[in-house]
Amino acid sequence: MPLTSRELASGFAAIAARMEVSAEELNRLDAEIGDGDLGVTMVRIGRGVGDVLDDLPDDVGMALTKCVQAITKVSGSSYATVVAIALMSAAKACKGRSEVPWSEMSALLAGACQATMERGKAALGDKTVIDALDACRQATAGLDEPAAIVAAMGRAVNEVLERMRPQPCRIGRARIFGDKTVGLDDPGMVAFRCMIEGIAGGK
């Protein structure tokens, strides 16, 4: 079965449930190099999107747009903005279609990665969620089965977290802490891993 609005709603519901149990961990990680409220932000995003999941249009692009509107309504944080930008990129690519082949996932991730780099002025290697998006783009190239895609994304995020851990954060509030961020995981990347784990658990 391709990606449809129903599949989208199921995935977002699984992510929202995961955020409820991951909030404390994300707040703790974020407190080490940021505002300490990433978990709160992710719960707000999950609950905001959850409010519209029963009323998503069949058009996958329009459904994603409705989710973006829900996110921007409940949070104006920098990470919520990044999530909204990434999803809006996917919404534009899927607009006018009620079914999207899973084989397009790598291209959708590429578009999301490019859009967030352009709007956020971040680059690959800055130790942000963009590194995780790009790793997943590469890992899902040529895949067309949802379980295989989710598994590949999970492995890719774990690998990029491991690879970036010895590096300092180079952008955002975390850059202020400089070398103190060496040896720590970027909370945004960990939040992205939680999203993938939520989807994997929902399958």
C-alpha positions in Angstrom: 0.0 0.0 0.0 1.4 3.4 -0.9 1.5 6.5 1.4 -2.0 7.8 1.8 -3.7 10.2 4.3 -4.7 7.2 6.3 -1.2 6.0 6.6 0.0 9.5 7.4 -2.5 9.8 10.2 -1.4 6.4 11.6 2.2 7.5 11.5 1.6 10.9 13.2 -0.5 9.2 15.9 2.3 6.8 16.6 4.8 9.7 16.8 2.6 11.7 19.1 2.3 8.7 21.5 6.1 8.3 21.5 6.6 12.0 22.3 4.5 11.7 25.4 7.0 9.1 26.8 10.1 10.7 25.4 9.5 14.3 26.6 11.5 14.0 29.8 14.5 12.6 28.1 14.4 15.3 25.4 14.0 18.0 28.0 17.1 16.7 29.9 19.2 16.5 26.7 18.1 20.0 25.6 18.9 21.4 29.1 22.6 20.5 28.7 23.0 22.8 25.6 19.8 24.7 25.1 16.5 25.9 26.6 15.6 22.5 28.1 12.1 22.5 26.6 12.4 20.3 23.5 10.3 17.6 25.1 7.6 20.1 25.8 7.8 21.3 22.2 7.5 17.8 20.8 4.5 17.0 23.1 2.8 20.2 21.9 3.5 19.3 18.3 2.1 15.8 18.8 -1.0 16.9 20.5 -1.6 19.7 18.0 -1.3 17.4 15.0 -3.4 14.8 16.9 -6.3 17.2 17.0 -6.5 17.3 13.1 -5.8 13.6 12.3 -9.5 12.6 12.1 -10.2 15.2 9.5 -7.3 15.0 7.0 -8.2 15.4 3.3 -7.4 12.5 0.9 -4.9 14.7 -0.9 -1.6 13.8 0.8 -0.1 17.2 0.1 -3.1 19.0 1.6 -3.1 16.6 4.6 0.5 17.5 5.3 -0.3 21.1 4.9 -3.0 20.8 7.5 -0.5 19.1 9.9 1.9 22.0 9.3 -0.8 24.5 10.2 -1.5 22.6 13.4 2.2 22.7 14.3 2.6 26.4 13.7 -0.6 27.0 15.8 0.7 25.3 18.9 4.4 26.2 18.9 6.7 28.9 17.5 9.9 27.3 18.7 12.9 26.9 16.4 12.6 23.1 16.3 8.8 23.3 15.6 9.7 25.7 12.7 12.2 23.2 11.4 9.7 20.4 11.5 7.1 22.6 9.8 9.6 23.6 7.0 10.5 19.9 6.4 6.8 18.8 6.3 5.9 21.7 4.0 8.5 20.7 1.5 7.0 17.2 1.5 3.5 18.7 1.2 4.5 20.6 -2.0 5.9 17.5 -3.5 2.8 15.4 -2.7 0.1 18.0 -3.5 -2.6 16.8 -5.8 -2.0 13.1 -5.1 -4.0 10.7 -2.9 -1.3 8.0 -3.1 2.5 8.5 -3.0 4.8 5.6 -3.7 7.1 4.7 -0.8 10.0 4.7 -3.3 9.7 8.5 -3.2 10.7 8.7 0.5 14.4 9.4 -0.3 13.4 12.3 -2.6 11.0 13.7 0.0 13.8 13.6 2.6 16.2 15.3 0.2 13.6 18.1 -0.3 13.1 18.5 3.4 16.8 18.6 4.0 17.4 21.2 1.3 14.5 23.4 2.5 15.7 23.3 6.2 19.2 24.2 5.1 18.0 27.2 3.0 15.6 28.5 5.7 17.7 27.7 8.8 21.1 28.7 7.3 22.6 25.5 8.6 24.9 23.1 6.7 25.7 19.4 6.8 28.2 18.8 9.6 26.8 21.5 11.9 25.5 18.7 14.1 21.8 19.3 13.7 18.8 17.3 12.6 19.8 18.2 9.1 22.6 15.6 9.4 20.0 13.0 10.4 17.7 13.9 7.5 20.5 13.6 5.0 21.7 10.3 6.5 18.1 9.0 6.1 17.9 10.3 2.6 20.9 8.2 1.7 19.8 5.1 3.6 16.4 5.0 1.9 17.5 5.4 -1.7 16.1 2.6 -3.7 13.8 1.3 -1.0 10.0 0.9 -1.6 8.7 -1.0 1.4 7.7 1.0 4.5 9.1 -1.4 7.1 12.4 -1.5 5.4 12.4 2.3 5.1 11.7 2.8 8.8 14.4 0.2 9.7 16.9 1.9 7.4 16.1 5.3 8.9 16.6 4.0 12.4 20.0 2.6 11.6 21.0 5.7 9.8 20.1 8.0 12.7 21.9 5.9 15.2 25.0 5.9 12.9 25.0 9.7 12.4 24.5 10.3 16.2 27.6 8.1 16.8 29.6 9.9 14.1 28.6 13.4 15.2 28.9 12.9 19.0 32.7 13.8 19.1 32.0 17.0 17.1 31.0 20.4 18.6 27.6 22.0 17.7 28.2 24.7 15.2 24.8 26.5 14.9 21.9 27.6 17.0 21.9 28.2 20.8 24.1 25.1 21.3 27.0 26.7 19.4 27.4 29.1 22.4 28.6 26.1 24.5 31.3 25.4 22.0 33.6 22.5 23.0 31.2 21.6 25.9 29.0 20.1 23.3 31.7 17.6 22.3 30.6 14.1 23.5 26.9 15.1 23.7 24.1 14.2 21.3 22.3 16.9 19.5 18.8 16.9 21.1 17.1 17.6 17.7 18.7 14.5 16.2 17.5 12.5 19.2 14.0 13.8 18.8 14.1 12.7 15.1 15.1 9.3 16.3 12.2 9.2 18.7 9.9 10.0 15.8 11.2 7.1 13.8 11.0 4.8 16.9 7.4 5.8 17.3 6.6 4.9 13.7 8.5 1.6 14.1 6.6 0.8 17.2 3.3 1.5 15.5 3.9 -1.0 12.7 
